[in-house]
């Protein structure tokens, strides 16, 4: 696969991920509203509202056409990553790092939550 073909295949996926930054409500059914508060180059500050009315401020950083990092106001982090596969195809994936303010690190409750998140 030529580098141009890889770029052509990557561009629509990247544009979709960029759209997700400013229009999260179109990608995650629990999100009912997404308002961009500030955009500065590759950094977007947004406010999202979830079903039930919970609101959260997030900072989204676009990194090199392959990744978007989301930093949530509670300290949790989400990474949307577009790594190329062996043939140059994209394999969209994500990584989550949740923060639970009321749970002590290393306790049984933390372990149970981790196991629950794996399901």
N, C-alpha and C positions, 0 to 999 in steps of 0.2 A: 504494500500500500504506500503510495507516494505521500510526501509530507503535505502536499496540497489537499489530497483526498482526506487525510486525517484532520486537517484544519476544517475542511468543508463539513465533515461529520461532527466535529467538535462544536462548531459555531452555533448550531441550533440548540444543542443541549446547554451550552453556556448561557445563551440568551434566555432560555427557560429558567435556569437557576437565578439569573439576574432579575428576571421578572418576579420570581418568588420573594425576593428581598423587598420589593415595593408593593407587592400585591399578595401577601401571605394568605389572605382570606380566600383566594382562588385555588390554593393548594392544600390547605389543611382544614377539613370540615369543622373542627372544634373552634377555629378562629373565625369570628364573625365580622371583624373590622381590622383594617391595617392602615394607619395614617403615618406618612413620612413626615417627620418633624424637621429634619435637617439632612442635607446631602453635601458631602465635601469629598471630591475625587472618588476614591473607592470605599468611602465610609458612609453608611446610612444610619441615622438615628430614627427609630420608628416606635410607634405605640400600637400594640395589638390588644384586641378585646376578645376574650374567649366566651363560649357558651356559658351562661350563668353569670356573666358580667365581670369576671376577673380581668383586670387590666395589667399589662406588663410593658415596661420600656426595654427595648433591645437595641444593641449596637451591632450592625452587620458590616463585616469587612470583606471585600472582594480581593482575592489573592491570585494573581497570575493566571486568570482564565481556567483555573483548575480547582478552585476551592472558595467557599464562602464560610466564614466563621461568624457565629451568632453568639453574642455575650448578653445574657439576660440579667436583669436588675438584681436577681437573687444570687448571682455568682455562678449560675449554671452556664454550661457552654454546649453548643451544638456546632459540629463541623460537617458541612456538606462538601464531599470530595469527589472529584471526577478523575480518577486515575486511569491511565490507558492500560488496556489489557495487552496480552502478548502480540496480538495482530493490529494493535493501534485503536481498537474499538474502546469506547468509554464504558466503564463499569461504575455508574453512580453508586455511592455509598455514603454513610454518615457515621459519626461518632458522637456519643452523648456523655456529658459529665454533669450529673445532677448534684445540686447542693440542697441539703435538707437542714435548715437552721436549727430545728428542734431535736435533732438526733445526734448523739455523741458518736464520734468516730470510733469504729472498732466494736461497738456494742451489738448485741443480738438483733436489735431492731434494724440496724443498718444492714446487717447480713441478710435479714429477711427481705428488706426492700430490694437489695441487689438481686436476690434470687427471683423476686417477683418481676423485676424489670427485664430479666433474661427470657421470660416466657413470651 
